[in-house]
Amino acid sequence: MKTYFALLFMAVSFLSGCANDAPLGQHVAKLKAEQTYNPDATQENLDLIPYGSGDKMDSAYQLYLGKKTESMSSSSSQVINGFK
């Protein structure tokens, strides 16, 4: 009986040694690659990104929305005003 368990243990040991390694992280990497349409988009469109101060961008955004809200100067903040 002991030899039976010893042979069974050896067989299981040998078979588990032949098992393939689990492809950890490959599924997530594949999903990320499939969900990214163009990974080089930021480098290809650097000339299209607008630049400017916050006031300039705020006025452009208000013009885009078609409404005018309270404009903040560059030295004021709604967060800081809440703590006063």
C-alpha positions as CSV (number, residue, x, y, z in Angstrom):
1,M,0.0,0.0,0.0
2,K,2.9,2.3,0.8
3,T,4.5,1.6,-2.5
4,Y,1.2,2.5,-4.3
5,F,1.0,5.9,-2.6
6,A,4.7,6.5,-3.2
7,L,4.2,5.7,-7.0
8,L,1.1,7.9,-7.1
9,F,3.0,10.7,-5.4
10,M,5.9,10.4,-7.8
11,A,3.6,10.4,-10.8
12,V,1.8,13.5,-9.6
13,S,5.1,15.2,-9.0
14,F,6.4,14.4,-12.4
15,L,3.1,15.5,-14.1
16,S,2.9,18.8,-12.2
17,G,6.5,19.5,-13.2
18,C,5.4,19.4,-16.8
19,A,2.6,21.9,-16.4
20,N,2.7,25.1,-18.4
21,D,3.4,28.4,-16.7
22,A,0.3,30.5,-16.3
23,P,0.3,33.5,-18.7
24,L,-0.1,36.1,-15.9
25,G,-0.9,39.6,-17.1
26,Q,-1.1,38.7,-20.8
27,H,-4.9,38.9,-20.8
28,V,-4.9,42.4,-19.4
29,A,-2.1,43.5,-21.8
30,K,-4.1,42.1,-24.7
31,L,-7.3,43.9,-23.6
32,K,-5.3,47.2,-23.2
33,A,-3.9,46.8,-26.7
34,E,-7.3,46.1,-28.2
35,Q,-9.0,49.0,-26.5
36,T,-6.3,51.5,-27.6
37,Y,-7.1,52.6,-31.1
38,N,-3.9,54.6,-31.7
39,P,-1.2,54.4,-29.0
40,D,0.9,57.1,-30.7
41,A,-2.0,59.6,-30.9
42,T,-0.5,62.0,-28.4
43,Q,2.8,62.3,-30.2
44,E,1.2,62.6,-33.7
45,N,-1.2,65.4,-32.6
46,L,1.1,67.7,-30.6
47,D,0.6,70.5,-33.1
48,L,-3.2,70.3,-32.7
49,I,-3.2,70.7,-28.9
50,P,-4.2,74.3,-28.0
51,Y,-2.0,76.1,-25.6
52,G,-2.7,79.3,-23.7
53,S,-3.5,80.7,-20.3
54,G,-6.4,79.7,-18.2
55,D,-8.3,82.9,-18.9
56,K,-7.9,82.4,-22.7
57,M,-9.1,78.8,-22.5
58,D,-12.0,79.8,-20.2
59,S,-13.2,82.4,-22.6
60,A,-12.9,80.0,-25.5
61,Y,-14.9,77.4,-23.5
62,Q,-17.6,79.9,-22.7
63,L,-17.9,80.9,-26.3
64,Y,-18.2,77.2,-27.2
65,L,-21.0,76.7,-24.7
66,G,-22.7,79.9,-25.8
67,K,-23.2,81.2,-22.3
68,K,-21.3,83.4,-20.0
69,T,-20.6,82.5,-16.4
70,E,-18.5,84.3,-13.7
71,S,-15.0,84.5,-15.0
72,M,-12.3,83.8,-12.5
73,S,-9.1,85.8,-12.5
74,S,-5.8,83.8,-12.5
75,S,-5.3,84.6,-8.8
76,S,-8.7,83.5,-7.5
77,S,-9.9,80.0,-6.8
78,Q,-13.3,78.6,-5.9
79,V,-11.7,76.1,-3.6
80,I,-9.7,78.7,-1.6
81,N,-12.9,80.9,-1.4
82,G,-14.7,78.0,0.3
83,F,-12.2,77.9,3.1
84,K,-12.4,81.6,4.0
